[in-house]
Amino acid sequence: MTALEHSHKEEDIRVRLAQGHRSNYLADWIYGGIDGTVTTFAIVAGVIGADLSASVLFILGVANLIADGFAMAAGNFLGTKSERDNYERVLGVEHRHIALEPDGEREEIRQIFAAKGFFGDDLERVVSVITSDLALWAKTMALEEYGLSPNHRSPLLAGLSTFAAFVICGSVPLLSYLFAGDLSACIIATGVTFFGVGAIKSFWSPAGWLRSGAETLIIGMVAAALAFMVGFGLKEYFNLPAGI
């Protein structure tokens, strides 16, 4: 028998629904982890390709971890906050429309649920129940007309998740090269990180963990290869001395 994600016993359903919606920030963590690993590995590969010194690599790597990680976290924070702000704006619009044009808004509810298959007395009961509660009425319109869910994630936690993952995963290529002093060790450590983050990403994809991990690994390695070639090419073009 195939195992289901949760129980469907009456009491279990009641407990689960009473807990309400729980926000998940793993997607934000994966987003930051992939970008942190890609960008930092690209910097390491670019610096090695240009044959620059370890001190330059350390400075550029740390600057990338902090600055780019913060920029990504700030972007995620503002993006998540804008979703909540937009929802509040739409609720305000719907409350105003309900106050000024209640018949028109009631007809919108009627047509929305008619399109879902309700008709006759059942349809009128649904309309009556929803429009008897102003808060429920406005939330229903926000969801059905604008596709906006009332469940919102914390912008702060979303931003912190992205920043933490960026710094943690992004540190792998930098530290592995600085401690080992060898590009092959850096490639292996970074490849494992790419694959691990990609495998976790499979929770949000119909693709299996092996395919998702391999996909992320390939994309990351292509980015690193491009950075290495750019760094090496510019070094040769400008005829830079080694170990700057």
C-alpha positions in Angstrom: 0.0 0.0 0.0 1.4 3.4 -0.9 2.2 5.6 2.1 0.4 8.9 2.2 1.9 12.2 3.4 -0.5 12.5 6.3 -3.3 10.6 8.1 -6.9 11.0 7.0 -8.5 9.8 10.3 -11.2 12.2 11.6 -9.3 13.2 14.7 -6.0 13.6 12.9 -7.6 15.8 10.3 -9.1 17.9 13.1 -5.7 18.4 14.8 -3.9 19.1 11.6 -6.4 21.7 10.4 -6.4 23.3 13.9 -2.7 23.9 13.6 -3.2 26.1 10.6 -0.9 26.9 7.8 2.8 26.6 8.7 5.2 28.6 6.6 8.1 26.8 5.0 11.4 28.6 4.4 13.4 25.7 2.9 12.9 27.1 -0.6 14.5 30.4 0.5 17.4 28.4 1.9 17.9 26.4 -1.3 17.7 29.6 -3.3 20.4 31.2 -1.3 22.5 28.0 -1.1 22.6 27.5 -4.9 23.4 31.1 -5.6 26.0 31.3 -2.9 27.8 28.2 -4.1 27.7 29.2 -7.7 28.9 32.8 -7.3 31.7 32.0 -4.8 33.0 29.0 -6.8 32.9 31.3 -9.9 35.1 33.8 -8.0 37.5 31.1 -6.9 37.7 29.7 -10.5 38.1 33.2 -11.9 40.9 34.2 -9.5 42.7 30.9 -10.2 42.3 31.4 -13.9 43.8 34.9 -13.6 46.6 33.4 -11.4 46.0 35.9 -8.6 47.2 35.6 -5.1 45.5 33.8 -2.2 45.0 37.2 -0.4 43.1 38.6 -3.4 41.0 35.4 -3.5 40.2 35.7 0.3 39.2 39.4 0.0 37.0 38.9 -3.1 35.5 35.7 -1.6 34.6 37.2 1.7 33.3 40.4 0.1 31.1 38.3 -2.1 29.8 36.2 0.8 28.8 39.3 2.8 27.8 41.8 0.2 26.1 39.5 -2.4 24.6 37.4 0.4 23.1 40.5 2.0 21.9 41.8 -1.4 20.1 38.6 -2.1 18.6 38.5 1.5 17.4 42.1 1.1 15.8 41.3 -2.2 14.0 38.3 -0.8 12.9 40.3 2.2 11.5 43.1 0.1 9.9 40.7 -2.4 8.2 38.7 0.4 7.1 41.9 2.1 5.7 43.2 -1.1 3.5 40.1 -1.4 2.0 40.8 2.1 1.6 44.6 1.3 -0.1 43.8 -2.0 -2.6 41.5 -0.2 -3.4 44.2 2.4 -3.9 46.6 -0.5 -6.3 44.3 -2.3 -8.2 43.7 1.0 -8.7 47.4 1.3 -9.9 47.7 -2.2 -12.4 44.9 -1.7 -13.7 46.3 1.6 -14.3 49.7 -0.2 -16.0 48.0 -3.1 -18.3 46.0 -0.8 -19.2 49.2 1.0 -19.9 51.1 -2.1 -21.2 48.4 -4.5 -22.5 45.5 -2.4 -24.8 44.2 -5.0 -22.1 44.1 -7.6 -19.6 42.4 -5.3 -22.3 39.9 -4.3 -22.9 39.1 -8.0 -19.1 38.5 -8.4 -19.3 35.9 -5.6 -22.3 34.3 -7.3 -20.5 34.1 -10.6 -17.3 32.8 -9.1 -19.0 29.9 -7.4 -21.4 29.2 -10.3 -18.2 28.6 -12.3 -17.2 26.1 -9.7 -20.3 24.1 -10.3 -22.7 25.5 -7.7 -26.3 26.3 -8.9 -29.8 26.9 -7.6 -30.4 26.9 -3.9 -26.9 25.6 -3.1 -25.4 28.5 -5.0 -27.5 31.0 -3.1 -26.7 29.5 0.2 -23.0 29.8 -0.5 -23.4 33.4 -1.6 -25.4 34.2 1.6 -22.9 32.5 3.9 -19.9 34.3 2.4 -21.4 37.7 2.1 -22.8 37.7 5.7 -19.2 38.0 7.0 -17.4 41.1 5.7 -13.9 39.8 6.5 -14.7 36.4 4.8 -16.2 38.2 1.9 -13.1 40.4 1.3 -10.7 37.4 1.8 -12.7 35.3 -0.6 -12.6 38.0 -3.3 -8.8 38.4 -2.8 -8.3 34.7 -3.3 -10.8 34.0 -6.1 -10.5 37.2 -8.1 -6.8 38.1 -7.6 -5.4 34.6 -6.7 -3.9 36.0 -3.4 -3.6 33.6 -0.5 -4.1 34.9 3.1 -1.2 32.8 4.3 2.0 34.8 4.3 5.6 34.0 5.2 7.7 36.3 7.4 9.8 38.6 5.3 12.5 38.6 8.0 12.8 34.8 8.2 12.8 34.5 4.4 15.7 37.0 4.1 17.6 35.4 7.0 17.2 31.9 5.5 18.6 33.1 2.2 21.5 34.9 3.8 22.4 32.0 6.0 22.4 29.5 3.2 24.3 31.9 0.9 27.1 32.3 3.5 27.2 28.6 4.6 27.1 27.0 1.1 29.2 29.8 -0.4 31.9 29.3 2.1 32.6 25.7 0.9 34.5 26.6 -2.4 36.4 29.4 -0.7 37.5 27.5 2.4 38.2 24.3 0.6 40.7 26.0 -1.7 42.3 28.2 0.9 42.9 25.2 3.3 43.7 22.6 0.7 45.5 24.9 -1.7 44.4 22.7 -4.5 41.7 23.3 -7.2 40.8 19.7 -7.4 39.8 19.6 -3.7 37.8 22.7 -4.2 36.0 21.2 -7.2 35.1 18.1 -5.3 33.9 19.9 -2.2 31.9 22.3 -4.3 30.5 19.6 -6.5 29.2 17.8 -3.4 27.6 21.0 -2.2 25.9 21.6 -5.6 24.6 18.1 -5.7 23.4 18.2 -2.1 21.5 21.4 -2.6 20.0 20.2 -5.8 18.9 16.9 -4.2 17.1 18.9 -1.5 15.5 21.0 -4.3 13.8 17.9 -5.6 11.2 18.3 -2.8 9.8 21.2 -4.9 10.1 19.4 -8.2 8.6 16.3 -9.8 12.2 15.3 -10.8 13.9 12.8 -8.5 16.7 13.8 -6.1 19.4 12.2 -8.4 18.3 14.1 -11.5 17.8 17.4 -9.6 21.2 17.1 -7.9 22.9 16.3 -11.2 21.2 19.2 -12.9 22.4 21.7 -10.2 25.8 20.2 -10.3 26.1 20.7 -14.1 24.8 24.3 -14.0 27.2 25.2 -11.2 30.2 23.6 -12.9 29.4 25.4 -16.2 29.3 28.7 -14.3 32.7 27.9 -12.7 34.2 26.9 -16.0 33.0 30.2 -17.6 34.5 32.2 -14.8 37.8 30.3 -15.1 38.0 30.9 -18.8 37.2 34.6 -18.4 39.8 35.0 -15.7 42.4 33.1 -17.7 41.5 34.9 -20.9 41.7 38.4 -19.4 45.0 37.6 -17.7 46.5 36.6 -21.1 45.0 39.6 -22.9 46.4 42.1 -20.4 49.5 40.1 -19.9 49.2 40.3 -16.1 52.1 38.9 -14.0 51.3 35.9 -11.8 50.4 36.1 -8.1 49.2 39.7 -8.0 
